[in-house]
Amino acid sequence: MRESRAHFHGISGKAVADVVRLERHNNRLYPGDIGRALRGWTDKARGPARDLLDDCGGCPCGCTSDYRQVLDIALRSLTGKTARELRRVVGAVDELFLSRTLANPWADPRVPWWEQRI
């Protein structure tokens, strides 16, 4: 739990406990995934512009999950106050990402919105 909490600035202790519980019980997540994804997505949105055009992260195990996809799983799985707290933090990073990228008119509309940006 200590590792996860270090990556959740602006989120209550109860919300962190709910996230840790979700990571334990969701078969698509591993312990610490959401914290790593939030840190990675934040670093990507704040990082150099050239990095915005790279892939959106990548799971350390080599699967196709990216940072924002992991956060999307969490946002869809959590409920109530915990979901609102995480949505507020992720939403601020999303706004920064959107402000630094443009809509790709040739992007496949079936892919997630963050993959439709250039």
C-alpha positions in Angstrom: 0.0 0.0 0.0 2.9 2.4 0.7 4.0 2.2 -3.0 0.5 3.1 -4.2 -0.1 5.9 -1.8 3.1 7.7 -2.9 1.6 8.3 -6.4 -1.8 9.6 -5.3 -1.4 13.3 -4.5 -4.8 14.9 -3.8 -6.7 11.7 -3.0 -7.9 10.7 0.4 -6.6 7.8 2.4 -10.0 6.0 2.0 -9.9 6.4 -1.8 -6.3 5.0 -1.8 -7.5 2.0 0.2 -10.4 1.5 -2.3 -7.9 1.7 -5.2 -5.6 -0.9 -3.6 -8.7 -3.1 -3.0 -9.6 -2.7 -6.7 -6.1 -3.7 -7.8 -6.3 -6.8 -5.7 -9.7 -7.9 -7.0 -9.7 -6.9 -10.6 -8.1 -9.6 -12.8 -6.9 -6.9 -15.3 -4.9 -5.0 -12.7 -1.8 -5.8 -10.5 -0.9 -4.1 -7.2 0.5 -0.6 -7.9 -0.8 -0.4 -11.5 -3.1 2.6 -11.0 -0.4 4.6 -9.2 2.1 3.8 -11.9 -0.4 4.7 -14.6 -1.3 8.0 -12.9 2.4 8.9 -12.6 3.1 7.9 -16.1 0.1 9.7 -17.6 1.0 12.8 -15.6 4.7 12.7 -16.7 3.6 12.2 -20.4 1.2 15.1 -20.3 3.8 17.4 -18.6 6.8 16.1 -20.5 8.4 17.3 -23.7 6.1 17.8 -26.7 8.0 15.2 -28.8 7.0 12.6 -26.2 3.3 13.3 -26.7 3.4 11.6 -30.1 4.9 8.4 -28.8 2.7 5.6 -27.6 0.7 6.3 -24.4 3.0 4.4 -22.1 3.0 0.7 -22.1 2.6 -1.8 -19.4 5.9 -3.1 -17.9 4.9 -6.7 -18.6 4.8 -5.9 -22.3 1.0 -6.2 -22.8 -0.9 -3.5 -24.8 -2.3 -1.7 -21.8 -1.2 1.9 -21.7 -1.3 4.4 -18.8 -4.6 6.0 -19.8 -6.2 2.7 -20.4 -5.4 1.5 -16.9 -6.8 4.7 -15.5 -9.9 4.2 -17.6 -10.4 0.7 -16.1 -10.1 2.2 -12.7 -12.5 5.1 -13.4 -15.1 2.7 -14.7 -14.7 0.2 -11.8 -14.6 2.6 -8.9 -17.8 4.1 -7.5 -18.9 7.0 -5.4 -16.5 9.5 -3.8 -13.5 7.4 -4.7 -14.4 7.6 -8.4 -15.0 11.3 -8.1 -11.7 12.0 -6.4 -9.7 10.0 -9.0 -11.7 11.5 -11.9 -10.8 15.0 -10.6 -7.1 14.2 -10.6 -7.1 12.3 -13.9 -9.4 15.0 -15.4 -6.8 17.7 -14.7 -4.1 15.7 -16.4 -6.4 14.9 -19.3 -7.1 18.7 -19.8 -3.4 19.3 -19.9 -2.9 16.5 -22.5 -5.8 17.9 -24.6 -4.4 21.4 -24.4 -1.0 20.2 -25.8 -2.4 18.0 -28.6 -4.7 18.3 -31.6 -7.5 16.1 -32.8 -6.4 13.7 -35.5 -9.0 13.9 -38.3 -7.8 10.5 -39.7 -7.9 8.6 -36.4 -10.2 5.6 -36.2 -13.2 6.7 -34.1 -13.4 3.3 -32.5 -10.1 3.8 -30.6 -10.1 5.7 -27.2 -10.0 9.5 -27.4 -6.4 9.7 -26.2 -5.3 7.7 -29.2 -7.1 10.1 -31.5 -4.8 12.9 -30.8 -1.6 14.2 -32.6 
